[in-house]
C-alpha cells in the first residue's frame, strides 16, 4: 500500500516545494509556446528578421529562411525564462497565511513508475491509524498549495501555488489540496476564494470546476510585451 500524506508546511520543506512549483510552471512552457506560434507578431518578426538579413547583411533570399528557426527558438527561450521567473516570484515574493504539502510515502526501494501505482490519500493525523512504518518509507514532497489574504478584501482568500508533480497527477491530489484550502477558509470566516490560471492549464481548469469555482473575469497577461501573452481566467468560489 502506497500513501500520500497531506500536512501543513514546515520550514525544511522550502527547497522541495520550490522544485515542485518550478517544475509545474515549466510544464506549461511548451503549450504556451505553441499558442504563441500562431500569434500575428510571430510572423511579423520572421518577416522583419528576413528583411534585415537580406538588406543589411546581403544574405541571399533563399537563406533568409533561417530567420524562422531563429525566431521560434528565441520565442521559446523568452517564454521559458519568463515562466521560470514567475515561478520564483510565486515561491519567494508572495507571503502565505497557510501552506500545505502532499508527501508521498513509498517503499525505500520502490522502482515502479508512480503513474502505475495506486495511492491512498490521508492526513498526517491518520498515519498511526493506518499502521504505517514511516521509518521504512521514502518521503517525497510531490504537491503543494497555499492561501493568502485577498488583495482587495480582508474577508476573501487567494489560492495560489497549487502544484502537483507531473508523475502524480490524475490521482485526486490537486482536489484534496484545494479542499483543504476551502475548509481552512471556511473555518477562518473567509467568504470567498479567488485564483487565476492560464489558458494552458486545462487540467487545472477541470479541477477547479469540480471544486465549485466559477469564471468571473477573462483578461490577457503579457509574458514579454504585448507580443507574447496568455489568456487568463479569474475564478471564484464561495465558502
C-alpha positions as CSV (number, residue, x, y, z in Angstrom):
1,X,0.0,0.0,0.0
2,X,1.4,3.4,-1.0
3,X,0.3,6.6,0.8
4,X,0.2,10.3,0.1
5,X,0.0,12.3,3.3
6,X,-1.4,15.8,3.4
7,X,0.1,18.0,6.1
8,X,1.0,21.6,6.9
9,X,4.1,23.2,5.6
10,X,7.3,23.1,7.6
11,X,10.4,25.3,7.1
12,X,12.5,22.4,6.0
13,X,10.1,21.8,3.0
14,X,11.0,25.0,1.2
15,X,13.6,23.5,-1.2
16,X,11.3,20.6,-2.1
17,X,8.3,23.0,-2.6
18,X,10.4,25.2,-4.8
19,X,11.3,22.3,-7.1
20,X,7.7,21.1,-7.3
21,X,6.3,24.6,-8.1
22,X,9.1,25.3,-10.6
23,X,8.6,22.0,-12.5
24,X,4.8,22.6,-12.5
25,X,5.2,26.0,-14.1
26,X,7.7,24.8,-16.6
27,X,5.4,22.0,-17.7
28,X,3.3,24.8,-19.3
29,X,6.1,26.2,-21.4
30,X,5.5,24.0,-24.5
31,X,1.8,24.7,-24.6
32,X,2.4,28.4,-24.1
33,X,5.0,28.3,-27.0
34,X,2.5,26.6,-29.3
35,X,-0.1,29.3,-28.6
36,X,2.5,32.0,-29.4
37,X,3.4,30.3,-32.7
38,X,0.1,31.4,-34.3
39,X,0.3,35.0,-32.9
40,X,0.5,37.6,-35.6
41,X,3.6,39.2,-34.1
42,X,5.5,35.9,-34.6
43,X,5.0,36.1,-38.4
44,X,5.9,39.8,-38.3
45,X,9.2,39.0,-36.5
46,X,10.1,36.4,-39.1
47,X,9.5,38.9,-41.9
48,X,11.4,41.7,-40.2
49,X,14.4,39.4,-39.4
50,X,14.4,38.1,-43.0
51,X,14.4,41.7,-44.3
52,X,17.3,42.7,-42.0
53,X,19.4,39.7,-43.1
54,X,18.7,40.4,-46.8
55,X,19.1,44.2,-46.8
56,X,21.7,44.8,-44.1
57,X,23.9,41.7,-44.4
58,X,23.3,40.7,-48.0
59,X,22.2,37.2,-47.1
60,X,20.7,35.5,-50.3
61,X,16.9,35.5,-50.0
62,X,16.7,31.7,-50.1
63,X,18.9,31.5,-47.0
64,X,16.8,34.1,-45.1
65,X,14.6,31.2,-44.2
66,X,17.0,30.7,-41.3
67,X,15.0,33.5,-39.7
68,X,12.2,31.1,-39.0
69,X,14.0,28.7,-36.6
70,X,15.8,31.8,-35.0
71,X,12.5,33.4,-34.2
72,X,10.9,30.2,-32.9
73,X,13.9,29.3,-30.7
74,X,14.1,32.9,-29.4
75,X,10.4,32.8,-28.6
76,X,10.8,29.6,-26.7
77,X,13.7,31.0,-24.7
78,X,11.7,34.1,-23.8
79,X,8.7,32.1,-22.7
80,X,10.8,29.7,-20.7
81,X,12.7,32.5,-19.0
82,X,9.5,34.5,-18.2
83,X,7.7,31.4,-16.7
84,X,10.8,30.5,-14.7
85,X,11.0,34.0,-13.2
86,X,7.2,33.8,-12.5
87,X,7.6,30.6,-10.6
88,X,10.4,32.2,-8.5
89,X,8.2,35.1,-7.7
90,X,5.3,32.9,-6.6
91,X,7.7,31.0,-4.3
92,X,9.6,33.8,-2.7
93,X,7.6,37.0,-3.0
94,X,4.1,36.0,-2.1
95,X,3.6,35.5,1.6
96,X,1.1,32.9,2.5
97,X,-1.2,32.7,5.6
98,X,-1.1,28.9,5.4
99,X,0.6,26.4,3.2
100,X,0.2,22.6,2.8
101,X,2.2,19.9,1.1
102,X,1.4,16.4,-0.2
103,X,4.1,14.0,0.7
104,X,4.4,10.5,-0.9
105,X,5.3,7.7,1.4
106,X,6.9,5.0,-0.7
107,X,9.0,1.9,-0.1
108,X,12.7,2.7,0.1
109,X,13.4,0.6,-2.9
110,X,10.4,1.4,-5.0
111,X,11.1,1.0,-8.7
112,X,7.6,1.4,-10.0
113,X,6.5,4.4,-12.1
114,X,4.2,6.5,-9.8
115,X,1.7,6.7,-12.7
116,X,1.2,3.0,-12.5
117,X,0.7,2.9,-8.7
118,X,-2.4,3.3,-6.6
119,X,-2.1,5.7,-3.6
120,X,-4.3,6.3,-0.6
121,X,-4.5,10.0,0.3
122,X,-4.6,10.6,4.1
123,X,-3.9,13.4,6.6
124,X,-1.0,13.4,9.0
125,X,-3.3,12.5,11.9
126,X,-4.3,9.3,10.1
127,X,-0.7,7.9,9.9
128,X,-0.9,5.9,13.1
129,X,-4.4,4.6,12.3
130,X,-3.0,3.2,9.1
131,X,-0.3,1.3,11.0
132,X,2.4,2.8,8.7
133,X,6.0,2.0,9.3
134,X,7.3,5.5,8.5
135,X,10.9,4.7,9.2
136,X,10.8,2.2,6.3
137,X,9.4,4.7,3.8
138,X,11.0,7.2,1.5
139,X,9.2,10.5,1.8
140,X,9.0,12.8,-1.2
141,X,7.0,16.1,-1.4
142,X,5.1,15.9,-4.6
143,X,2.5,18.6,-4.2
144,X,1.7,21.9,-2.5
145,X,-0.9,24.7,-2.2
146,X,-1.0,28.0,-0.3
147,X,-3.5,30.6,0.6
148,X,-3.1,34.3,1.3
149,X,-5.4,37.2,2.1
150,X,-7.0,38.7,-1.0
151,X,-5.5,41.9,-2.3
152,X,-8.8,43.8,-2.2
153,X,-10.8,42.2,0.6
154,X,-10.0,41.2,4.2
155,X,-12.6,38.5,4.2
156,X,-11.6,36.8,1.0
157,X,-8.8,34.3,0.4
158,X,-6.5,34.0,-2.6
159,X,-5.5,30.4,-3.5
160,X,-2.1,30.2,-5.2
161,X,0.9,27.9,-5.7
162,X,-1.2,24.8,-6.3
163,X,1.2,22.4,-7.9
164,X,1.5,18.6,-8.3
165,X,4.4,16.6,-9.6
166,X,3.6,15.6,-13.2
167,X,4.1,11.9,-12.3
168,X,1.4,12.0,-9.6
169,X,-1.3,13.9,-11.5
170,X,-4.8,12.5,-12.0
171,X,-4.8,10.8,-8.6
172,X,-7.0,13.3,-6.8
173,X,-4.1,15.1,-5.0
174,X,-4.9,18.5,-6.5
175,X,-8.6,18.2,-5.5
176,X,-7.7,17.2,-1.9
177,X,-5.3,20.2,-1.6
178,X,-7.9,22.5,-3.0
179,X,-10.5,21.2,-0.5
180,X,-8.0,21.7,2.4
181,X,-7.8,25.4,1.4
182,X,-11.6,25.7,1.2
183,X,-12.1,24.1,4.6
184,X,-9.5,26.3,6.2
185,X,-11.0,29.4,4.7
186,X,-14.5,28.3,5.9
187,X,-13.2,27.7,9.5
188,X,-11.4,31.1,9.5
189,X,-14.5,33.0,8.3
190,X,-13.5,33.9,4.8
191,X,-16.4,34.5,2.5
192,X,-14.8,33.7,-0.9
193,X,-11.7,32.3,-2.5
194,X,-10.3,33.6,-5.8
195,X,-7.4,32.5,-8.0
196,X,-6.1,33.0,-11.5
197,X,-5.0,30.4,-14.1
198,X,-3.9,30.5,-17.7
199,X,-5.5,29.0,-20.8
200,X,-2.7,26.4,-20.9
201,X,-3.7,24.8,-17.7
202,X,-6.6,22.7,-19.0
203,X,-6.2,20.0,-16.3
204,X,-6.4,22.7,-13.5
205,X,-9.5,24.2,-15.2
206,X,-11.3,20.9,-14.9
207,X,-10.2,20.5,-11.3
208,X,-11.4,23.9,-10.2
209,X,-14.7,23.5,-12.0
210,X,-15.3,20.3,-10.0
211,X,-14.3,22.1,-6.8
212,X,-17.0,24.7,-7.3
213,X,-15.1,27.6,-8.8
214,X,-16.7,29.8,-11.5
215,X,-15.1,32.1,-14.0
216,X,-15.5,35.8,-13.0
217,X,-13.2,37.6,-15.4
218,X,-11.1,37.0,-18.5
219,X,-8.0,39.0,-19.4
220,X,-4.7,38.8,-21.2
221,X,-1.4,38.8,-19.4
222,X,1.8,39.9,-21.1
223,X,4.7,37.5,-20.9
224,X,7.0,39.6,-23.0
225,X,5.5,42.9,-24.0
226,X,2.3,42.6,-26.0
227,X,4.0,40.2,-28.5
228,X,3.6,37.2,-26.2
229,X,0.6,37.0,-23.9
230,X,-1.7,34.4,-22.3
231,X,-5.4,34.5,-21.7
232,X,-6.0,34.3,-18.0
233,X,-9.1,33.1,-16.1
234,X,-10.0,34.7,-12.7
235,X,-12.1,32.1,-10.8
236,X,-14.1,32.5,-7.6
237,X,-15.7,30.1,-5.1
238,X,-18.0,30.9,-2.2
239,X,-17.1,29.1,1.0
